[in-house]
Amino acid sequence: MKKLFTAALVIGCVSAANAQFFEEGAKFLHVGVGIGSPYAYSGSKMGVPPVHASFEAAVSDKIGVGALVGYTSSKWDQNYFGLGASKYKYTWNFSYLIIGARGAYHFVDNDKWDAYAGLMLGYNIASAKFDTDDPSYDKTFFVEPKVGGVAFGAFAGARYGFSQSSAVFAELGYNISWVSVGYCAKF
């Protein structure tokens, strides 16, 4: 019985090792939503949660390259009391559009699971807008900051394939969000 179990285990491992979800020539399209973002201003409220789409092409059985497009926005507002009983609102609106190239190394792969880690380098198209209803505030003396620039990220993730063309994924890291989950199509 012990020999039969050992033989079945070896055959199962060999067949799982031969069937790969991530294989050279495969292409993947991810669509996901994130939780938390390194781009959200401290103390701000999330406007649009981090959403993203990414594409990856397997250039070998271990290496994938592709691109990511992601967007998120947040709002910071504060009420201040002026002279008398007047109450004024000061608001900052932030938005971030990230466009980047990604590369990943796939270190665990079988017919259902694919685990990977990688880096992203891109550009952050960002905006910061200020507004207030305070009539004593002179907006002509206020200059909104220039924001945006080079964006970088590091991530680790896993995909679980329901079939050879459909999967779910989860990623952690410094990216458009701290944690992302979503759907993956393989073609």
C-alpha positions as CSV (number, residue, x, y, z in Angstrom):
1,M,0.0,0.0,0.0
2,K,2.8,2.4,0.9
3,K,4.5,1.7,-2.5
4,L,1.3,2.3,-4.3
5,F,0.8,5.7,-2.5
6,T,4.4,6.7,-3.3
7,A,4.0,5.8,-7.0
8,A,0.7,7.8,-7.2
9,L,2.3,10.8,-5.6
10,V,5.3,10.7,-7.9
11,I,3.1,10.4,-11.0
12,G,0.9,13.2,-9.8
13,C,3.8,15.5,-9.2
14,V,5.4,14.7,-12.6
15,S,2.1,15.3,-14.4
16,A,1.5,18.6,-12.5
17,A,5.0,19.7,-13.3
18,N,4.4,19.1,-17.0
19,A,1.1,21.0,-17.1
20,Q,1.7,24.7,-16.7
21,F,-0.7,27.6,-16.4
22,F,2.1,30.0,-17.2
23,E,3.9,28.9,-20.4
24,E,6.0,30.5,-23.1
25,G,3.8,32.2,-25.7
26,A,0.8,32.7,-23.4
27,K,-0.8,36.1,-22.9
28,F,-2.7,37.3,-19.9
29,L,-5.1,40.2,-19.3
30,H,-5.8,41.2,-15.7
31,V,-8.6,43.5,-14.5
32,G,-8.6,44.3,-10.8
33,V,-9.5,46.5,-8.0
34,G,-7.3,47.5,-5.1
35,I,-7.5,48.1,-1.4
36,G,-5.4,51.0,-0.1
37,S,-3.0,53.0,-2.2
38,P,0.5,54.5,-1.8
39,Y,-0.8,57.4,-3.8
40,A,-3.7,58.3,-1.4
41,Y,-2.9,61.4,0.7
42,S,-2.8,60.7,4.4
43,G,-6.1,61.4,6.1
44,S,-7.9,61.6,2.7
45,K,-11.1,59.8,1.7
46,M,-11.0,57.4,-1.3
47,G,-12.9,58.8,-4.3
48,V,-12.3,56.1,-6.9
49,P,-10.7,53.0,-5.5
50,P,-7.5,51.8,-7.2
51,V,-8.6,50.1,-10.4
52,H,-6.2,48.7,-13.0
53,A,-5.7,46.6,-16.1
54,S,-2.5,44.9,-17.0
55,F,-1.3,42.8,-19.9
56,E,1.5,40.2,-19.7
57,A,3.2,38.1,-22.4
58,A,5.2,35.0,-21.4
59,V,8.6,35.3,-23.2
60,S,9.8,32.1,-21.5
61,D,8.4,29.5,-19.0
62,K,9.6,31.8,-16.2
63,I,9.7,35.4,-17.5
64,G,6.7,37.6,-18.4
65,V,6.7,41.2,-19.6
66,G,3.9,43.6,-20.1
67,A,2.2,46.9,-19.1
68,L,-0.2,48.3,-16.5
69,V,-2.7,51.1,-16.5
70,G,-4.2,52.1,-13.2
71,Y,-6.3,55.0,-11.8
72,T,-7.2,56.1,-8.3
73,S,-8.4,59.4,-6.7
74,S,-8.9,60.7,-3.2
75,K,-10.3,63.8,-1.5
76,W,-9.1,65.7,1.6
77,D,-11.4,68.2,3.2
78,Q,-11.4,70.2,6.4
79,N,-13.8,72.6,7.9
80,Y,-12.5,75.8,9.7
81,F,-14.4,78.4,11.6
82,G,-13.8,82.0,10.6
83,L,-14.9,85.1,12.4
84,G,-18.2,84.8,14.2
85,A,-20.1,81.6,13.5
86,S,-18.9,81.2,9.9
87,K,-17.7,77.8,8.8
88,Y,-15.6,77.3,5.7
89,K,-14.6,74.2,3.8
90,Y,-11.1,73.7,2.3
91,T,-10.8,70.8,-0.1
92,W,-8.0,69.0,-2.0
93,N,-8.8,66.6,-4.8
94,F,-6.1,64.2,-5.9
95,S,-6.1,61.9,-8.9
96,Y,-3.5,59.5,-10.3
97,L,-3.2,57.8,-13.6
98,I,-0.3,55.3,-13.7
99,I,1.0,53.9,-16.9
100,G,4.0,51.5,-16.7
101,A,5.9,48.6,-18.0
102,R,6.1,45.5,-15.9
103,G,8.3,42.4,-15.7
104,A,7.8,39.3,-13.6
105,Y,9.5,36.1,-12.7
106,H,7.2,33.1,-12.2
107,F,8.7,30.8,-9.7
108,V,5.8,28.4,-8.8
109,D,3.8,27.1,-11.7
110,N,1.6,24.1,-12.3
111,D,-1.7,23.5,-14.1
112,K,-3.8,25.6,-11.6
113,W,-1.4,27.8,-9.6
114,D,1.1,30.5,-10.7
115,A,3.1,32.5,-8.2
116,Y,5.3,35.4,-9.3
117,A,7.1,38.6,-8.3
118,G,8.2,41.5,-10.3
119,L,9.0,45.2,-10.9
120,M,7.2,48.1,-12.6
121,L,8.6,51.3,-14.1
122,G,6.3,54.0,-15.5
123,Y,4.9,57.4,-15.3
124,N,2.4,59.0,-12.8
125,I,0.1,61.5,-14.4
126,A,-1.3,63.2,-11.3
127,S,-3.3,66.2,-10.4
128,A,-4.0,68.1,-7.2
129,K,-6.8,70.7,-7.1
130,F,-7.7,73.0,-4.3
131,D,-11.0,74.7,-3.6
132,T,-12.6,76.6,-0.8
133,D,-15.8,78.5,0.0
134,D,-14.0,81.0,2.2
135,P,-14.7,84.5,0.6
136,S,-11.6,86.0,2.3
137,Y,-9.3,83.5,0.6
138,D,-7.6,85.0,-2.5
139,K,-7.1,82.2,-5.1
140,T,-5.0,84.4,-7.3
141,F,-2.1,84.0,-4.8
142,F,-2.4,80.3,-4.6
143,V,-0.5,78.0,-7.0
144,E,-1.5,74.4,-7.3
145,P,1.5,72.1,-7.0
146,K,3.1,70.3,-9.9
147,V,2.7,66.6,-9.2
148,G,3.4,63.4,-11.1
149,G,6.6,62.0,-12.5
150,V,8.3,58.6,-12.5
151,A,6.4,55.8,-10.9
152,F,8.0,52.6,-9.8
153,G,6.6,49.5,-8.1
154,A,7.4,46.0,-6.8
155,F,4.8,43.3,-6.4
156,A,4.3,39.7,-5.6
157,G,1.2,37.8,-6.7
158,A,-0.5,34.5,-7.5
159,R,-3.1,33.3,-10.0
160,Y,-5.5,30.4,-9.6
161,G,-6.8,29.0,-12.9
162,F,-10.3,27.7,-13.0
163,S,-9.6,26.5,-16.6
164,Q,-6.8,27.0,-19.1
165,S,-8.3,30.4,-20.1
166,S,-9.7,31.8,-16.9
167,A,-8.3,32.7,-13.5
168,V,-8.5,34.9,-10.4
169,F,-5.4,36.8,-9.1
170,A,-4.2,38.6,-6.0
171,E,-1.2,40.9,-5.7
172,L,0.6,42.6,-2.8
173,G,3.1,45.4,-3.1
174,Y,4.0,49.0,-3.9
175,N,1.9,49.4,-7.1
176,I,-1.3,51.3,-7.8
177,S,-2.6,49.7,-4.6
178,W,-1.2,47.8,-1.6
179,V,-3.5,44.8,-2.3
180,S,-5.2,44.0,-5.6
181,V,-7.6,41.3,-6.5
182,G,-9.4,40.5,-9.8
183,Y,-10.0,38.4,-12.9
184,C,-7.4,37.1,-15.4
185,A,-8.1,35.9,-18.9
186,K,-5.5,33.8,-20.6
187,F,-5.3,33.7,-24.4
